[in-house]
Every structure is written in structure tokens, then in C-alpha cells.
């Protein structure tokens, strides 16, 4: 079981001390390695069957690199990755082919994720060809059933991706991802390029598929409102490291890490009246530090309103402060303890305890 997040035995995904570094080369004819970009710097994650783990953080925090490293689309530098009980760290691309049946990915950009030269039927049937699987009833009939399940019409089978809208293209990507009944799907910001109304439809579809097939999701996003709607647990990432992790209700109602507080305070409130009377935001000073030369001690300390001398010396470990709630901070804070100058708005946190906004949104069910 991993140190950062444990949900019990039989986890679909277990990640331990995952690191993904990219070399920085010098200029000139003799290009030498002069540094490393520490995109992911030692994270632990676990996901149980039928569970959705939301991975959030601002741009440049390493979320996408972590997601791609977990599926070995980017080769990690160090660490251990176990998918459905099988360690995949260090496997060659050829050895990873059977693992692809268990773990798939939905990409962020529905326009570039599909081959424009292939028809919809060809795209969705590709996993069967690659894995040399012939389902009962034949590939075409199975593909037509999958298309209907994700909201595509059978007459779309022979059409090309350029004939579809962004939401329809994302449905094609989802159909391709679920074709072989995977146990884990990594969703890399799958709704960030879509209109808000289409986002709700795609999120509902993902929830329905999870309830029907027991799929586990790693849902990567920077939109905390979207993550709140689909996730059972949330992990907050900053500069390649996990800052806080907890069940969804706890993250949005009682966060402890200053970075989590600042993210929540930046989320717009859907109700105009509440938005007009919202309390002051937590405005972080400065830009995200360079992952080539991250700050000593706590990587968030250079922008943290709670930083003390100890934060520059010691790296805070990710410790469990309550069942299922872990935080990497020497001086964790609660909403009631925030000073007036950085008072956090609790409107979004209060919403988390009530029904989700939107007339047709389906709440995520309990993990299987």
C-alpha cells in the first residue's frame, strides 16, 4: 500500500514515489546535461475499483506528466507503478500492449486525439485490432453497441472526425477508451475544451459508465468545480508534489493546506448574489517557481502566507491528520483560523454539502 493514499486492498492503481525528470541540455555542439526539470517529484497515489480520484493544481504543477507517466506514455525516472496487481515500471512498449487492455486514456483535445484519416468505426475498432480480440457477435456489431452506449448514432460509423462537434468527438474518444472494458481510465482534462453545457453531458456519461462497468478514473483537471462534481477523492498537486489529499467533501469544506485554500478562493461562485458578496480572495504572490530549481524545503513556501523559517529547511512529509485526510504542511490551517487579510470565501465549500448545480447533473455513486 502506498504512503500517500490508501483505500484498502485490491487497488486498481498504486503509485509509489513516482518521479519524472526531463534533462536540460546546454547550447552548442557538445550538448551536455546541465540540469533537470523535475516535472513529477516523488508522488504516491492509489485508486480502488469504481473510484474517481481528482488530481488538481494550476498549470505547470505536473498533473499531465504524472498521468502520462502512470500509463508509461512518458517514461518515469524512478518509482513504482502497479496496475491491477501487475508492476509496469520499466516495461518496454511491446510488453505494455497487454496492459493497455486494463488501462486506457481519454485525451484533453478531442480535435487532435482522433486520426482524421480514419472513420469513426475504424477508430473505435482499433483496440480490437491491436489486441487481436474478436468479441462475440463480431467487431462491427460490438462497435455499434458501444457507439449507441456513448450517445452516437449508428449512421456515424462511416463518417470522419471532421464532421463532428467537439462534444461528439470526445464521445468517440470515450468509446475507444471503453472498447475493451478497461478497469482504469486516465482522463486528462477531458472537458476543458468543451462548452459548459457539453461538459455536463460528458461528465454524466462518465458517471454512468463508471456505475455500469465499475471503471476507476484518474481525473486530471484544473477546474475545481468540475472535479467536485465527479470525484470521490481529491489530490492537490503543486510543482510536482502532492500537497493535500482527502475525500471530496473534506477538501471543499475543511481544507488544511494554504495552497488548497487559495485554489478554492479563486473558484467563481455560480450564484451572482453570492459572487457579489464574496469575501476577499487569497492572492498568491509571484509566479510558479521553476521546476528546474525548486525552492528548498516546502516547494510552496515562496508563495505561502503561512510560511515560517522551518518551511525553508525541512520538506514537510505527507502525513495523515484524519482518516483519509493527508496534508504536507508544517503549519496546516483551518478556515476559521485564516487571518482577515486572506479570508477565504466559503460559498463553494458550502455548496459541496448541498446538491450540485445544474439541472441534469448526476452525482457520482459510491466506489464499487
N, C-alpha and C positions, 0 to 999 in steps of 0.2 A: 504494500500500500504506500502511496506517495505521502510525502511530508506535508504538502500544501493543502490538498483537498482529498478527503476520503469519504466515500459514500457507502462503503460496505464491500463485501466480497463480490466477485463476478463483474467487475467494472469492464465496460467495453473498451475504454481508453485509459491508459495510465502513462503519464509522462513524468519523468524524474530528472531534475537538474538539466533541463534542455538548454543548450547553448548553440547559437548560430552566429558565427562571426564571418565577416567578409574582409579580405585583405585590402589594404590601401597601398597602392604602388607609387613609387617615386617617378618623376618625369625623367626623360632622357632615354638613351639607347639601352643602358643597363638598368632595367626597372627592378628595383628591389622592394621588398615589403617593408614599409616604414611604420605601419600601424594596422589596427583592426577596427572595423565598425562592429560594435557589439549590439547587433540588432535584437537578439534574444540572449539574455544573460543569466541563465540558471532558473528556469521556472518549473514548477510542479503542478500538474493538473490531473484530474480523474473525472470520468463521466460514466454513470451507470446506465443500464438499459432503459430506454424510454425517457431519458432525461435530457433537458436542454441546458447547457452551460453557456451563458452570455459572456463574451470576452470584450471588454470595452476599454477605451482610452483615446486620447487625442491623436491626431495624425502624427506619425513618426514614433509611436510608442512600441512598435514591433508586433502588432497584432497579426497582420497578414503574413509576415515572415514566420511567426510561430505556427500559424495554421498550415502553411505550405510545408514547413519542416516536419510537422506531425505526419503528413501524408507522404513524406520523402520526395516531394516535388522540388524542394530545396534541401540539399544535403546538410544536416546539422553537424556542428563542430564536435559536440560532446553531448552526453546524456543518454537516457534510455527511453525508448518508446515501445509500448506494448499495446497491440490492437487485438482485442478478443482473445487474450491469453497468449498471443504469439509476439515475441520481440522482433521488431522490424528494423531496429537501428543497424545500419551498416549493410543492409540487404542491397544487392545490385538491382538495377531497373528490371531485369528479367525475373529475378526472384520475387520482386514486388508484384508481379502480374496477378498471381492468385489472391494476394491481399486486397487488390482493387475490388474484388467481389464483395468484400466486407466493409470497405471504407471508400466513400466517394466524395466528390466536392461539387458545390454549386458556386459559380464564379460571380464576381461583382458586376461585370459589364455584360449584359445579355446580348449586346451587339457584336462584340468581338469573341465571345465564348463559343460561337457556333460557326462551323465551316460554311461559307456562303455557296460553295460548290456542291454541297450535299443537300438532299431533300430532308424534310422532317423525318420521314420514315427511315432514311438511311442513318440519320444522326442518332435516333433513339435505338435503332437496332445494332449500332456499332458495338456496344458492350457484349452482345451475344456473339458477334463475330470474333472479337478479340479473345474472349474467354472460351470460345468454341463450345457454347452452350446452346442446345436446342430444346426449348421449353415445350411442354405438352400443348398440342394444337398448332405448333409452328410459330416461327418468329413473327411473321406479319400479324397474325391474329393477336398474339400477345402484345405487340406494339400498339395495335389499335385499341386494345383494352386499357393499356397504360395511358394513351392519349386521352381517352374518354375520362379516365380517372382524374387527370390533372386539368380537365376543362378544355381540351382541344377537340375539334370536330374530326370525324374520320376522313372527310374530304381534304383535310390539311396534309394528309400523308405524303402526297407527291408534290407539295409546294416547297418553296425555298425560303430560308430565313428572312430575306429582304422583303418578303411580302407580309411580314407580321410586325405588330407593335412591340414596344419594349416589354410590356407585361406578358404578351403571348410568347415572346422569345424566352423569357425567364421560365415560363411553364414548360417549354421544350427542354431547357436545361435541367429542370427538376425531373421531368420524365426520364431523361437519360440517366440521371443520378440514381433513380429508384428502380431502374430496369431489372437489376439482378438482386433485388431485395437486400440491400446492404444493411448492416447493423449500425453503422456510423456514417453521418454525413457532415462534412465541414462546410458551413455556409459562410462565405467570405463577403460580407456586406451585400447580401442578395437583393435588397430592396432599396439601396441608397440611390440608384439611378432611375427610380420609378416615381411616378406621381403618388401623392399621398393616398388617394382612393385605391390605386392599384396596389400600393404597399399592403393595405389591409387585406385585400383579396389573397395576395401571395402568403402573408402570414397565416391567414385562416387555412389555406391549403396545406402549409407545412404542419400546422397543428393537427389537422385532420389525418394526414399521412402518419404522423407520429402515433396518434391514438390507434390507428388501424393496424400498423405494422410494428409498433414498438421501436421505432428508429430513435437513436440517440443523436443529438445535434450539438456541435460546437458552433455557436452563432457569434460571428465576429461583426462588430458594429461600433460606430462612434455615436450613434443616436441613442441616448439613454431611454427615451420614450418608447422606441421600438423594442429595445432589449427588455424593458419592463413587461411588455405585453406577451413576449414569447418564452422567456427564460424561467427556469425553476431556481437556478443559482446564477450568481454573477461574480465574475473575477475582474478586478480593475487593474489595468496594466499601465506602467509608466516607464519609459526609457529601458525597455527590455526586461522589466521585473514586475512581479505581482505585488501590488500594494495592499489589496484587501480582497477578501472573498467571503461570501455569505449567501444564505438564501435570499431570493429576490425581495421578500417583504422587509427583511432586516436592512439590506443595502439602501432601500429607498425610505425607510422610516427611522433607522437608528445607525447611520454610518459612523465609523470611528476615525478613519484616516482623513487628514486635511485635504488630500487630493480628491477623494470621493466627495467631500463636502463641496469643493469648488466646482466639480463637474455637475453636481446636482443643481447648484445655484445658477448655472448657465442655461438650464433647460427652459424653453419658453412654456408658459402656462396657457393651456387651450382656452380657458375662460378669460375674456377681455377684462372683466371687472376685477378678477383676482390678479391678472397680469398688471393692471394699473396700480394696484395697491401692494404689489410685491415688495418685500424687504430688499435691502441693498445686497448686491451680488458680491461674491468673493472673487476679486480680480487678481489673478496671479501676475506677479511682476516678472518681466523678462521673457525670453523665449525658451523653448525646449533645448536643453544642453545638447552638445554634440555627442552621439554615441561612440565617437572615436576616442574622446577623452571625457568620460562621465565624471561627475563630482565624486569626491571621496565620501565614505560613509553612506548616508542615505542619499540616493540619487535625486530625490525631490527637495532636498534641503535648500537649494539655492532659490527656490520659488515659494517656499513654505512660510506661512505667517506664524507657525508654531515652532520653528527651528531653534535649537539650542546648541551649545558648544558640543555636546555629546553626539549630535547628529552628524557632525563633520568628521568624527573619529571612528565611530562604530557603525557597521552595517546592521540595521535592525532586522532581526530574523522574523519570519512569518510565523507568528505564534497564535494558538487558539485561545481566544478570550471568552468564548461561549461556545456551546455545542454548534458546530458547523460554521462558526464565525471566526475568521482569522485575519489578522492585520499585521503589517510590517511597519511599525511606528514606535519610536521610543516614548512619544507623548500623545497617545490616542486621545481624541476629544469626542464629546457628545454634543448634540445640537444645543442643549441647554447651557453648555459651558463656553460657547463661542462668544468672543467679545463683541461689543456693539459695532465696532468698526468693520467687522467682517460677518455680520449677522446673516445667516443662511436662510433662504426662503424655504418654508416647509410645505408650500402648497402642493408641489409634486409628490412629496413624501406622504401627505395626507391622502392624495389621490390613490396611492398604491394600496391603501387599505380598503378602498371602495371599488366600484365597478370600473372597468376600463372604458375610456372614452371611445365613442364610435358605435353606431347602432348595430353593426353586424359583426363585431369582433368576438371571437371565440376564445375564452380563457384557456390557457394550457392546462391539461389534466395532470393528475399526479404521475410521477415516473412509474413505469411498469416494474 
